[in-house]
Amino acid sequence: MTDVVSPFDAPSGDPVVVSRDDWRAARIRLLALEKEATHARDRALRALRELPFELVETDYRFIGPEGEVGLLDLFQGRSQLFVHHMMWLDSDEACPSCSMFYDSLGRMEHFAAADTAVQFVAKAPFASIERMRERLGWERPIYATVGSAFSDDFQATIDPARGVTEYNWAPFGVGGDAPFDMPVQSTFLRDGDRVLHKYSACARGTELAQNYHMLLDVTPLGRQDARGWVRHRDHYGDPSAHAHHH
């Protein structure tokens, strides 16, 4: 059986240094694997394009800076909607990885040019969300789904006490009855006054939209997630503390 190396693991040991010719040969071998992965991804995306829609029949409501809004409002007049279900901690804090994703997206004009709205939602009190936004100077809104079944219906919340235990389209084994959030991203299409659900990704399926993962994957040290370095951006200390020495 082939060992699978997790992208979350940083390389161990000293750097292996070879001649330019040996490096080139190794790079060509890797290129073949990369092309296989690209072609496999192309096939998956083709299947995604062919995935049928489901009609969203529930009138989901959200609380945002402008007050109560519906799912259709989140499109902001555009044809497509991408929603990141932001995991929320017990305090006035979003999940650090979700916060990093929010920070990494930058400006929205490019998505708007592609007729796409990008929104963040969280199953958290709106006041808690606003305190987090003020603390980090976040300009884009985050909509509260509290009082709505949106997070439950799209597998972004596991709540054993209420029998909500499916994640990634399979039973999710948990201990205890306390509810907790899970990473999910969903896409929708506006068809007149109708909202159609096209796609949702769970767990590592959400990585493909996270540009910082894709960037770090091609660096010598990779994601380094095992070191637990991801923080809210106002919680980072001296960057030199994370330096690697060989």
URFENKA-V11273 format. One record per residue. N is the residue number from 1. BURIAL is I if it has 9 or more other C-alpha atoms within 8 Angstrom, else O. Layout:
BEGIN
N&BURIAL, N&BURIAL
END
This chain:
BEGIN
1&O, 2&O, 3&O, 4&O, 5&O, 6&O, 7&O, 8&I, 9&I, 10&I, 11&O, 12&O, 13&O, 14&O, 15&O, 16&O, 17&O, 18&O, 19&O, 20&O, 21&O, 22&O, 23&I, 24&O, 25&O, 26&O, 27&O, 28&O, 29&O, 30&O, 31&O, 32&O, 33&O, 34&O, 35&O, 36&O, 37&O, 38&O, 39&O, 40&O, 41&O, 42&O, 43&O, 44&O, 45&O, 46&O, 47&O, 48&O, 49&O, 50&O, 51&O, 52&O, 53&O, 54&O, 55&O, 56&I, 57&O, 58&O, 59&O, 60&I, 61&I, 62&I, 63&I, 64&I, 65&O, 66&O, 67&O, 68&O, 69&I, 70&I, 71&I, 72&I, 73&O, 74&I, 75&I, 76&O, 77&O, 78&I, 79&I, 80&I, 81&I, 82&I, 83&I, 84&I, 85&I, 86&I, 87&I, 88&I, 89&O, 90&O, 91&O, 92&I, 93&I, 94&I, 95&I, 96&I, 97&O, 98&I, 99&I, 100&I, 101&I, 102&O, 103&O, 104&O, 105&O, 106&O, 107&O, 108&O, 109&O, 110&O, 111&I, 112&I, 113&O, 114&O, 115&I, 116&I, 117&I, 118&I, 119&I, 120&I, 121&I, 122&I, 123&I, 124&I, 125&O, 126&I, 127&O, 128&I, 129&I, 130&O, 131&I, 132&I, 133&I, 134&O, 135&O, 136&O, 137&O, 138&O, 139&O, 140&O, 141&I, 142&I, 143&I, 144&I, 145&I, 146&I, 147&O, 148&I, 149&I, 150&O, 151&I, 152&I, 153&O, 154&I, 155&I, 156&I, 157&I, 158&I, 159&I, 160&I, 161&O, 162&O, 163&O, 164&I, 165&I, 166&I, 167&I, 168&O, 169&O, 170&O, 171&O, 172&O, 173&O, 174&O, 175&O, 176&O, 177&O, 178&O, 179&I, 180&O, 181&I, 182&I, 183&I, 184&I, 185&I, 186&I, 187&I, 188&I, 189&I, 190&I, 191&O, 192&O, 193&O, 194&I, 195&I, 196&I, 197&I, 198&I, 199&I, 200&I, 201&I, 202&I, 203&I, 204&O, 205&O, 206&I, 207&I, 208&O, 209&O, 210&I, 211&I, 212&O, 213&I, 214&I, 215&O, 216&I, 217&I, 218&O, 219&O, 220&O, 221&O, 222&I, 223&I, 224&I, 225&I, 226&O, 227&O, 228&O, 229&O, 230&O, 231&I, 232&I, 233&O, 234&O, 235&O, 236&O, 237&O, 238&O, 239&O, 240&O, 241&O, 242&O, 243&O, 244&O, 245&O, 246&O
END
